């Protein structure tokens, strides 16, 4: 957290289906929301995908 800006990710998905990420990126009390969907299997790493999605949210405003 820098300068009270926050990035929050909520993962909404059942296993073996598309992963839906609701990203809330708050900058100077203004909230940006990005809904992303990605195909994910049980063998796939979720953390790298979340990091990529957070980078996308960072660039989207």
C-alpha positions as CSV (number, residue, x, y, z in Angstrom):
1,X,0.0,0.0,0.0
2,X,1.5,3.3,-1.1
3,X,-0.1,6.7,-0.3
4,X,-3.2,4.9,0.9
5,X,-3.9,3.6,-2.6
6,X,-5.1,0.0,-2.5
7,X,-5.6,-2.9,-4.9
8,X,-8.0,-5.6,-3.9
9,X,-8.7,-8.8,-5.9
10,X,-11.7,-11.0,-5.4
11,X,-11.6,-14.4,-7.1
12,X,-15.0,-15.7,-8.0
13,X,-14.9,-19.2,-9.6
14,X,-15.6,-22.9,-9.0
15,X,-12.8,-25.3,-9.8
16,X,-12.1,-26.3,-13.4
17,X,-14.1,-23.3,-14.9
18,X,-13.1,-19.9,-16.0
19,X,-11.7,-17.7,-13.3
20,X,-13.5,-14.4,-12.8
21,X,-11.5,-11.7,-11.1
22,X,-13.2,-8.6,-9.7
23,X,-10.4,-6.0,-9.2
24,X,-10.9,-2.9,-7.2
25,X,-8.1,-0.4,-7.5
26,X,-8.5,2.7,-5.3
27,X,-6.4,5.7,-6.1
28,X,-6.8,8.9,-4.1
29,X,-10.3,7.8,-2.9
30,X,-11.4,7.1,-6.5
31,X,-12.3,3.5,-7.2
32,X,-11.7,1.7,-10.5
33,X,-13.2,-1.7,-11.1
34,X,-12.1,-4.2,-13.7
35,X,-13.8,-7.6,-14.2
36,X,-11.5,-10.0,-15.9
37,X,-12.1,-13.6,-16.9
38,X,-9.4,-16.2,-17.6
39,X,-9.4,-19.9,-18.2
40,X,-7.9,-21.8,-15.3
41,X,-7.3,-25.5,-14.6
42,X,-6.4,-27.1,-11.2
43,X,-2.8,-27.5,-12.4
44,X,-2.4,-23.8,-13.3
45,X,-0.8,-21.4,-10.9
46,X,-3.2,-18.9,-9.7
47,X,-0.8,-16.4,-8.1
48,X,1.0,-15.4,-11.3
49,X,-2.4,-14.9,-13.0
50,X,-3.5,-12.7,-10.1
51,X,-0.3,-10.6,-10.3
52,X,-0.8,-10.2,-14.1
53,X,-4.4,-9.1,-13.5
54,X,-3.4,-6.6,-10.8
55,X,-0.9,-5.2,-13.3
56,X,-3.7,-4.8,-15.8
57,X,-5.8,-3.0,-13.2
58,X,-2.9,-0.7,-12.5
59,X,-2.7,0.2,-16.2
60,X,-6.4,0.5,-16.8
61,X,-6.9,4.0,-15.4
